[in-house]
Amino acid sequence: MTSYGSFPGARPRRLRTTPVMRRMVAETRLHPADLILPAFVREGVSEPVPISAMPGVVQHTRDTLRKAAAEAVAAGVSGIMLFGVPEDAKKDALGTAGTDPDGILQVAIRDVRAEVGDELVVMSDLCLDEYTDHGHCGVVDAEGRVDNDATLERYAEMAQVQADAGVHVVGPSGMMDGQVGVVRDALDTIGKEDVAILAYTAKYASAFYGPFREAVGSSLKGDRKTYQQDAANLRESMRELALDLEEGADMVMVKPAGPYLDVLAKVADAVDVPVAAYQISGEYAMIEAAAEKGWIERDKAILESLTGIKRAGAQMILTYWATEVAQRLGRQG
């Protein structure tokens, strides 16, 4: 018998021979529309304030936030997630600046909507931590514990003022039990049925949040382990997912992204609603710091990290590189 082949007959390397071949058979593709830009706007500043732990990211003025939103639109980014940073003197135990119609976040929502209209999905962080003098995500009782149900009342108020300001999507991020249902009811009560909810379904008590605390001027002492999820748990996330969907979540999110790709994949496999993942401040800072040291290739590492998040199942990725990466993808396209 004549042999026409030699071992091995199957050679997967045939499909890796050239850049065009690799691009043609790629199973996962990043697109600018996948990306959402988190952005911070600080009250009472006349120039952007650099965030030392996040090179290239700033606390915006109202004017520079509008410019950042317009840049994101031009690059093809789909959304912007807004975080307000109030003046320290306006922080109090109840986070009242967060429900003030003229508070910095509500002002920023109106500014961005005036700048870009519906060309960008305007999202808002719905949480009290930026506005409380104790830095927790809710109302603290006499014994120093976060009171879940009292906090829900505050979230309902926040949802309504953010909706009145013109937000397209609210993102309740405090990890209070029942928050999605309360926010949905609060929005529907004032006729804001079209405002969507991006549920922070699996939000873990992570060591990677450190730079974010600087970004929002957090007053937190201690930690949030009594309400954010334990890093050891996966089944708990699936329970949170079921509850959020039952309460009316339109989209769900896993945060952080990189250290929790297994959670992201399981959530994505389980649902028929859009799934987001948040590549958080610590993930950003590690790549930037290693690149600054010359230890990794920055641009390649950024794209690889984002591709991994999308491959795991995220349809939307919140990343501080959103505009930069979208511009790069646009040039490649």
SEBA-965642 format. One record per residue (C-alpha): x, y, z; residue in one letter. Coordinates in steps of 0.05 Angstrom, whole numbers, plus 5000, padded with zeros to 4 digits. Layout:
+------+------+------+---+
:   px :   py :   pz : r :
+------+------+------+---+
:    X :    Y :    Z : a :
...
+------+------+------+---+
//
This chain:
+------+------+------+---+
:   px :   py :   pz : r :
+------+------+------+---+
: 5000 : 5000 : 5000 : m :
: 5026 : 5069 : 4981 : t :
: 5028 : 5121 : 5037 : s :
: 5009 : 5191 : 5015 : y :
: 5019 : 5226 : 5081 : g :
: 5064 : 5229 : 5140 : s :
: 5051 : 5238 : 5213 : f :
: 5019 : 5284 : 5235 : p :
: 4963 : 5288 : 5184 : g :
: 4925 : 5342 : 5221 : a :
: 4966 : 5406 : 5224 : r :
: 4929 : 5464 : 5258 : p :
: 4989 : 5508 : 5244 : r :
: 4966 : 5512 : 5171 : r :
: 4914 : 5563 : 5194 : l :
: 4966 : 5606 : 5230 : r :
: 5014 : 5618 : 5172 : t :
: 5001 : 5692 : 5157 : t :
: 4969 : 5751 : 5192 : p :
: 4912 : 5751 : 5141 : v :
: 4900 : 5676 : 5151 : m :
: 4897 : 5686 : 5226 : r :
: 4850 : 5744 : 5219 : r :
: 4805 : 5704 : 5172 : m :
: 4796 : 5646 : 5220 : v :
: 4793 : 5687 : 5284 : a :
: 4736 : 5663 : 5328 : e :
: 4731 : 5726 : 5370 : t :
: 4733 : 5797 : 5343 : r :
: 4735 : 5862 : 5382 : l :
: 4694 : 5919 : 5354 : h :
: 4688 : 5991 : 5377 : p :
: 4614 : 5979 : 5390 : a :
: 4633 : 5929 : 5444 : d :
: 4664 : 5983 : 5487 : l :
: 4638 : 6028 : 5542 : i :
: 4681 : 6084 : 5572 : l :
: 4679 : 6095 : 5647 : p :
: 4690 : 6169 : 5662 : a :
: 4697 : 6211 : 5725 : f :
: 4673 : 6283 : 5731 : v :
: 4695 : 6324 : 5791 : r :
: 4658 : 6382 : 5820 : e :
: 4693 : 6449 : 5828 : g :
: 4755 : 6440 : 5785 : v :
: 4776 : 6483 : 5727 : s :
: 4827 : 6434 : 5698 : e :
: 4826 : 6358 : 5692 : p :
: 4859 : 6324 : 5753 : v :
: 4905 : 6266 : 5736 : p :
: 4894 : 6201 : 5774 : i :
: 4963 : 6180 : 5797 : s :
: 4948 : 6105 : 5800 : a :
: 4915 : 6106 : 5731 : m :
: 4963 : 6139 : 5681 : p :
: 4924 : 6172 : 5625 : g :
: 4858 : 6175 : 5664 : v :
: 4833 : 6239 : 5696 : v :
: 4777 : 6268 : 5738 : q :
: 4744 : 6311 : 5685 : h :
: 4717 : 6380 : 5688 : t :
: 4648 : 6389 : 5658 : r :
: 4679 : 6416 : 5594 : d :
: 4731 : 6361 : 5585 : t :
: 4677 : 6309 : 5599 : l :
: 4637 : 6335 : 5541 : r :
: 4699 : 6331 : 5497 : k :
: 4713 : 6260 : 5520 : a :
: 4641 : 6240 : 5503 : a :
: 4647 : 6270 : 5434 : a :
: 4713 : 6234 : 5423 : e :
: 4681 : 6168 : 5444 : a :
: 4625 : 6179 : 5393 : v :
: 4675 : 6194 : 5338 : a :
: 4714 : 6130 : 5354 : a :
: 4651 : 6087 : 5351 : g :
: 4646 : 6071 : 5426 : v :
: 4576 : 6051 : 5446 : s :
: 4569 : 6079 : 5517 : g :
: 4597 : 6121 : 5573 : i :
: 4589 : 6104 : 5647 : m :
: 4590 : 6167 : 5689 : l :
: 4616 : 6173 : 5761 : f :
: 4608 : 6237 : 5800 : g :
: 4660 : 6264 : 5848 : v :
: 4629 : 6316 : 5894 : p :
: 4665 : 6367 : 5936 : e :
: 4685 : 6338 : 6003 : d :
: 4643 : 6389 : 6040 : a :
: 4580 : 6361 : 6007 : k :
: 4590 : 6290 : 6032 : k :
: 4546 : 6268 : 6089 : d :
: 4520 : 6205 : 6123 : a :
: 4463 : 6196 : 6074 : l :
: 4499 : 6216 : 6010 : g :
: 4449 : 6271 : 5995 : t :
: 4492 : 6300 : 5939 : a :
: 4475 : 6236 : 5901 : g :
: 4401 : 6253 : 5900 : t :
: 4407 : 6328 : 5891 : d :
: 4379 : 6345 : 5822 : p :
: 4437 : 6394 : 5815 : d :
: 4489 : 6345 : 5842 : g :
: 4551 : 6335 : 5800 : i :
: 4529 : 6269 : 5769 : l :
: 4461 : 6295 : 5748 : q :
: 4494 : 6357 : 5719 : v :
: 4543 : 6313 : 5682 : a :
: 4487 : 6270 : 5653 : i :
: 4453 : 6332 : 5626 : r :
: 4518 : 6358 : 5598 : d :
: 4534 : 6294 : 5561 : v :
: 4464 : 6286 : 5534 : r :
: 4467 : 6359 : 5509 : a :
: 4533 : 6344 : 5475 : e :
: 4520 : 6277 : 5442 : v :
: 4445 : 6265 : 5448 : g :
: 4429 : 6192 : 5432 : d :
: 4495 : 6180 : 5394 : e :
: 4524 : 6150 : 5458 : l :
: 4488 : 6107 : 5510 : v :
: 4494 : 6150 : 5572 : v :
: 4499 : 6107 : 5635 : m :
: 4504 : 6127 : 5707 : s :
: 4533 : 6095 : 5769 : d :
: 4476 : 6087 : 5818 : l :
: 4510 : 6082 : 5885 : c :
: 4522 : 6124 : 5947 : l :
: 4596 : 6111 : 5960 : d :
: 4621 : 6173 : 5924 : e :
: 4574 : 6217 : 5964 : y :
: 4578 : 6190 : 6036 : t :
: 4627 : 6215 : 6087 : d :
: 4638 : 6143 : 6111 : h :
: 4650 : 6118 : 6040 : g :
: 4602 : 6059 : 6043 : h :
: 4553 : 6043 : 5988 : c :
: 4493 : 6053 : 6032 : g :
: 4462 : 6081 : 6096 : v :
: 4500 : 6061 : 6158 : v :
: 4462 : 6044 : 6222 : d :
: 4480 : 6061 : 6294 : a :
: 4524 : 5999 : 6299 : e :
: 4563 : 6016 : 6236 : g :
: 4530 : 5965 : 6191 : r :
: 4502 : 5981 : 6122 : v :
: 4427 : 5980 : 6127 : d :
: 4402 : 5944 : 6065 : n :
: 4330 : 5968 : 6064 : d :
: 4343 : 6040 : 6084 : a :
: 4395 : 6041 : 6028 : t :
: 4343 : 6017 : 5978 : l :
: 4301 : 6078 : 5993 : e :
: 4360 : 6122 : 5975 : r :
: 4373 : 6082 : 5911 : y :
: 4301 : 6094 : 5889 : a :
: 4311 : 6169 : 5896 : e :
: 4377 : 6166 : 5859 : m :
: 4346 : 6128 : 5801 : a :
: 4292 : 6180 : 5794 : q :
: 4338 : 6240 : 5793 : v :
: 4385 : 6207 : 5744 : q :
: 4327 : 6189 : 5699 : a :
: 4301 : 6260 : 5703 : d :
: 4370 : 6284 : 5682 : a :
: 4365 : 6243 : 5618 : g :
: 4405 : 6179 : 5630 : v :
: 4392 : 6121 : 5584 : h :
: 4416 : 6066 : 5632 : v :
: 4425 : 6064 : 5707 : v :
: 4476 : 6017 : 5738 : g :
: 4458 : 6000 : 5810 : p :
: 4526 : 5977 : 5836 : s :
: 4519 : 5975 : 5912 : g :
: 4502 : 5901 : 5918 : m :
: 4442 : 5912 : 5963 : m :
: 4391 : 5855 : 5963 : d :
: 4331 : 5874 : 5922 : g :
: 4363 : 5935 : 5889 : q :
: 4343 : 5919 : 5818 : v :
: 4269 : 5910 : 5835 : g :
: 4266 : 5974 : 5876 : v :
: 4301 : 6014 : 5821 : v :
: 4254 : 5986 : 5768 : r :
: 4193 : 6005 : 5809 : d :
: 4220 : 6074 : 5823 : a :
: 4232 : 6087 : 5749 : l :
: 4165 : 6061 : 5727 : d :
: 4130 : 6102 : 5779 : t :
: 4153 : 6167 : 5747 : i :
: 4140 : 6144 : 5676 : g :
: 4212 : 6126 : 5659 : k :
: 4197 : 6056 : 5634 : e :
: 4247 : 6065 : 5577 : d :
: 4307 : 6074 : 5624 : v :
: 4344 : 6008 : 5625 : a :
: 4379 : 5975 : 5683 : i :
: 4449 : 5946 : 5678 : l :
: 4453 : 5902 : 5740 : a :
: 4519 : 5894 : 5775 : y :
: 4501 : 5821 : 5784 : t :
: 4568 : 5791 : 5805 : a :
: 4609 : 5846 : 5839 : k :
: 4665 : 5818 : 5881 : y :
: 4701 : 5848 : 5940 : a :
: 4765 : 5855 : 5902 : s :
: 4836 : 5877 : 5917 : a :
: 4838 : 5907 : 5847 : f :
: 4793 : 5967 : 5863 : y :
: 4849 : 6007 : 5895 : g :
: 4861 : 6059 : 5840 : p :
: 4786 : 6071 : 5833 : f :
: 4783 : 6094 : 5906 : r :
: 4830 : 6150 : 5887 : e :
: 4790 : 6165 : 5824 : a :
: 4726 : 6178 : 5862 : v :
: 4758 : 6209 : 5923 : g :
: 4731 : 6153 : 5967 : s :
: 4725 : 6165 : 6042 : s :
: 4720 : 6091 : 6058 : l :
: 4752 : 6062 : 6120 : k :
: 4750 : 5987 : 6124 : g :
: 4721 : 5944 : 6069 : d :
: 4656 : 5923 : 6035 : r :
: 4658 : 5849 : 6047 : k :
: 4590 : 5847 : 6081 : t :
: 4555 : 5865 : 6016 : y :
: 4602 : 5852 : 5958 : q :
: 4614 : 5779 : 5939 : q :
: 4669 : 5734 : 5965 : d :
: 4722 : 5717 : 5913 : a :
: 4716 : 5643 : 5930 : a :
: 4644 : 5637 : 5907 : n :
: 4615 : 5621 : 5839 : l :
: 4547 : 5589 : 5854 : r :
: 4530 : 5652 : 5893 : e :
: 4537 : 5692 : 5830 : s :
: 4487 : 5648 : 5794 : m :
: 4438 : 5659 : 5851 : r :
: 4448 : 5734 : 5845 : e :
: 4438 : 5728 : 5770 : l :
: 4371 : 5693 : 5779 : a :
: 4347 : 5745 : 5828 : l :
: 4368 : 5804 : 5784 : d :
: 4332 : 5776 : 5724 : l :
: 4270 : 5762 : 5765 : e :
: 4271 : 5834 : 5789 : e :
: 4274 : 5862 : 5719 : g :
: 4347 : 5871 : 5699 : a :
: 4355 : 5888 : 5625 : d :
: 4430 : 5872 : 5624 : m :
: 4477 : 5840 : 5673 : v :
: 4550 : 5850 : 5691 : m :
: 4609 : 5815 : 5722 : v :
: 4660 : 5859 : 5759 : k :
: 4720 : 5853 : 5759 : p :
: 4730 : 5821 : 5691 : a :
: 4800 : 5790 : 5684 : g :
: 4804 : 5752 : 5750 : p :
: 4733 : 5726 : 5742 : y :
: 4730 : 5701 : 5670 : l :
: 4702 : 5634 : 5695 : d :
: 4643 : 5671 : 5727 : v :
: 4634 : 5712 : 5664 : l :
: 4632 : 5650 : 5620 : a :
: 4581 : 5615 : 5664 : k :
: 4536 : 5677 : 5668 : v :
: 4540 : 5686 : 5592 : a :
: 4521 : 5614 : 5580 : d :
: 4461 : 5618 : 5627 : a :
: 4424 : 5680 : 5601 : v :
: 4391 : 5710 : 5540 : d :
: 4402 : 5782 : 5560 : v :
: 4464 : 5823 : 5543 : p :
: 4524 : 5810 : 5587 : v :
: 4576 : 5862 : 5606 : a :
: 4642 : 5858 : 5642 : a :
: 4681 : 5914 : 5676 : y :
: 4756 : 5915 : 5666 : q :
: 4770 : 5953 : 5730 : i :
: 4821 : 6003 : 5753 : s :
: 4871 : 5952 : 5781 : g :
: 4871 : 5913 : 5717 : e :
: 4885 : 5977 : 5679 : y :
: 4939 : 5999 : 5727 : a :
: 4976 : 5933 : 5725 : m :
: 4983 : 5934 : 5649 : i :
: 5003 : 6008 : 5648 : e :
: 5054 : 5999 : 5704 : a :
: 5085 : 5937 : 5673 : a :
: 5088 : 5971 : 5605 : a :
: 5120 : 6033 : 5636 : e :
: 5174 : 5987 : 5664 : k :
: 5185 : 5957 : 5595 : g :
: 5164 : 5888 : 5620 : w :
: 5107 : 5878 : 5570 : i :
: 5085 : 5907 : 5503 : e :
: 5030 : 5955 : 5523 : r :
: 4985 : 5957 : 5461 : d :
: 4987 : 5882 : 5450 : k :
: 4973 : 5868 : 5524 : a :
: 4913 : 5914 : 5523 : i :
: 4882 : 5880 : 5462 : l :
: 4897 : 5810 : 5489 : e :
: 4864 : 5826 : 5556 : s :
: 4802 : 5853 : 5522 : l :
: 4798 : 5796 : 5472 : t :
: 4800 : 5747 : 5531 : g :
: 4742 : 5782 : 5564 : i :
: 4701 : 5780 : 5500 : k :
: 4720 : 5708 : 5487 : r :
: 4694 : 5690 : 5556 : a :
: 4625 : 5717 : 5537 : g :
: 4621 : 5792 : 5547 : a :
: 4582 : 5829 : 5494 : q :
: 4600 : 5895 : 5526 : m :
: 4665 : 5914 : 5561 : i :
: 4674 : 5974 : 5606 : l :
: 4747 : 5994 : 5599 : t :
: 4786 : 6058 : 5610 : y :
: 4820 : 6044 : 5543 : w :
: 4753 : 6046 : 5506 : a :
: 4765 : 6106 : 5462 : t :
: 4838 : 6090 : 5449 : e :
: 4824 : 6019 : 5430 : v :
: 4763 : 6038 : 5387 : a :
: 4807 : 6087 : 5349 : q :
: 4859 : 6034 : 5338 : r :
: 4808 : 5983 : 5315 : l :
: 4779 : 6034 : 5268 : g :
: 4847 : 6045 : 5236 : r :
: 4857 : 5970 : 5228 : q :
: 4788 : 5962 : 5196 : g :
+------+------+------+---+
//
